Amino acid sequence: MSRPSFWREIGVGLALSIIGAVAYHAITTIIGSALALRLVVAGLGVVYGVALLRGLRARVGRLLAIAAWIALDVALFVFDPPLLLWLAAQAFAIWLLRCWCCYASFFAALADGALNLFALAAAMVAALHSHSVFLALWSFFLVQALFVLIPETQRPRIAAAQPDDEDRFDQAHRSAEAALRRLTAHS
């Protein structure tokens, strides 16, 4: 399983920030700013989750992960908690998805959790100081892009079966070549 590059994550973050800001301003006039912000947060969360799964090339559990994320968003709409809980739930879902796909060690998961908290804080500070949806989203996704710097420890259930099969084949091939060299050297 290859890891997405930092520049790919920057591009995804920039695109989602632009889309989110445009969507927020477009639907604010129709349904009001509070509901529009919640819709944008929920929609961008699911889209970022899909982009993350595509970038990580996870093969197992993609549909379940997206279904769980959508179920989280539906629960948020039904119970309608404060906006801060909406934001925290999306950041928590991102953290869970990355922990499930990337990290087997506690310290890597802890570092990713701290990164998510920092991203949430950066977004809130940007929103409070600039009153700009775009800058808040951009700050969040810019900090999220740093997850590629956290050392990866691959989970065996997510990794594709091909690398293990290729490793075993390469090992058997090297052993056979070594045995053949020994046979021809003694002749």
Secondary structure as the mmCIF struct_conf table of DSSP 4:
data_model
#
loop_
_struct_conf.conf_type_id
_struct_conf.id
_struct_conf.beg_label_comp_id
_struct_conf.beg_label_asym_id
_struct_conf.beg_label_seq_id
_struct_conf.end_label_comp_id
_struct_conf.end_label_asym_id
_struct_conf.end_label_seq_id
HELX_LH_PP_P HELX_LH_PP_P1 SER A 2 SER A 5
HELX_RH_AL_P HELX_RH_AL_P1 PHE A 6 ILE A 31
HELX_RH_AL_P HELX_RH_AL_P2 SER A 33 LEU A 56
TURN_TY1_P TURN_TY1_P1 ARG A 57 ARG A 57
BEND BEND1 VAL A 60 GLY A 61
HELX_RH_AL_P HELX_RH_AL_P3 ARG A 62 PHE A 79
HELX_RH_AL_P HELX_RH_AL_P4 LEU A 83 CYS A 102
BEND BEND2 SER A 105 SER A 105
HELX_RH_AL_P HELX_RH_AL_P5 PHE A 106 SER A 130
HELX_RH_AL_P HELX_RH_AL_P6 VAL A 133 GLN A 144
HELX_RH_3T_P HELX_RH_3T_P1 ALA A 145 LEU A 149
BEND BEND3 ILE A 150 ILE A 150
HELX_LH_PP_P HELX_LH_PP_P2 PRO A 151 GLU A 152
TURN_TY1_P TURN_TY1_P2 PRO A 156 ILE A 158
BEND BEND4 ALA A 159 ALA A 159
HELX_RH_AL_P HELX_RH_AL_P7 ALA A 161 HIS A 186
#
